[in-house]
Amino acid sequence: MYIPQEKYLRTVKAELQQRLNIISQWNIQPGSRILEIGCGQGDSIVILANLVGEEGHVTGVDPAPLDYGDPFTVAQVHANLKSSALGPRITFEQATLQEHLESNPDTQYDYAIFTHCLWYFGSPEELNPMLASLRGRAKRLLIAEFSLDARGDRTTVPHLLATLAQGEESSRVAGVNYDSNIRSLHTPISIKKAASEAGWVLDKESYVDNPPEALDGRREVQAVLSKEYEKGIACEPDEIRRRFAEALVEALKAAIDSLGPGEEVRTMSSWLGCFA
Amino acid sequence: MYIPQEKYLRTVKAELQQRLNIISQWNIQPGSRILEIGCGQGDSIVILANLVGEEGHVTGVDPAPLDYGDPFTVAQVHANLKSSALGPRITFEQATLQEHLESNPDTQYDYAIFTHCLWYFGSPEELNPMLASLRGRAKRLLIAEFSLDARGDRTTVPHLLATLAQGEESSRVAGVNYDSNIRSLHTPISIKKAASEAGWVLDKESYVDNPPEALDGRREVQAVLSKEYEKGIACEPDEIRRRFAEALVEALKAAIDSLGPGEEVRTMSSWLGCFA
């Protein structure tokens, strides 16, 4: 896929700004040893590696295939980061958290971090054992995920509704549409519940608004308004579930139509939880 | 249940105003013969009987039990209306539409009207045969139902989300929770589709804002935030469906929390369709 360079840079900048807004809330100290779970292409890693300084280290684990990603693959971006000045402070590992912890049984971390990755999990039940396995391995647990909260702003209502629509889809066709961005709809409450069950104690929670340029909201809206999504609904054999899925799409379209001239879909704010 | 008279009168007034706003869009002529389906206690009938004048007539059919309703039952309200000056222009029949049409095979109507009753149907599939049976018996078909559209107003987002939550519930436990207000989530698109399949042609559609005093939004929010609703979700054996239902309730709570000081939940606007 060809993306004009200017547009691509704008997107990258917005994504980095979003991560920076989140991570700057966590007051991470130089010299920290960090484990980032579900690091993807490494958007947060760049910022974290900068914060921990020369004495610190950031390990990013993600089981995603290395050829995932567009216009650059995971492998390309990782190689680029590794060859940068921050390279020595970064380790990437293509592995699940479990694999990583088992193959490094003595490594301890100051922070275990999940930034905007829980919704990609194959199933919401995967979170509990992960959080349990981090007990005794990390001093603090930091989690950021989009909230289900439009925060009174009508330009974020479409992102909320597109998220609910995909949450409905994933409750109906779990495992089938692996391309969906929201396969595992976690919320502040479900995250706090999972953390508590794993023995973590909530220290602080807050919300961070995302920059207007962040594309997550628009991307989720496009996914739900796609022909493919419509086809998926049309295949649903249960009439009443199909109707409910259609109603969610209709509510989304209405929310977009209600935006004023010049108003664009904005990404919802992120919820941040800090556990000890 | 005891309701202070002043509060009860305010509620009745808001409900009548809401129906008046809707019905006044339809330009109903004096002398008209009207069939109202799902007339309930007769909120719309009062207004319609007034509009059609002495030469007109309004027949209201509803299969609901006559002891339904609080603080006054359907039977009480009907008896009261029948004994009023408008009484001679009104006929109430405890019957389904099918029963009514079959027992009055030669009666023709100028209008067949559904005002805010489709969501009470036991199943959304009930609408199609009803609309088909009205072909040749009524010249025009007028339908009003709440839209799934917050219309850019954050005070109506809770009504939208409470509606979606109950739509989800009815897709999961159809027929079980007969007390739910939304057992059959129809939307402008699903209504237009059903009408078209039954041979009706859309003449005009529009939206009408509901008065700030209308209680529908607050009532649906209360229903979803009730202990009973929570218990219903907790019983859901399918983990992923239970989580999605919980997420809808959480999104609703967030939408309420985001209201400013003095802001109250407002009822969504109504969608109106006029078919010939």
Interface residues (C-beta under 8 A of the other chain):
Chain A: S123 P124 E125 S147 L148 D149 A150 R151 G152 D153 R154 V157 L160 L164 G167 E168 S170 S171 A174 L185 T187 P188 I189 S190 D238 E239 I240 R241 R243 F244 E246 A247 L248 E250 A251 A254 A255 D257 S258 L259 G260
Chain B: S123 P124 E125 S147 L148 D149 A150 R151 G152 D153 R154 V157 L160 L164 G167 E168 S170 S171 A174 L185 T187 P188 I189 S190 D238 E239 I240 R241 R243 F244 E246 A247 L248 E250 A251 A254 A255 D257 S258 L259 G260
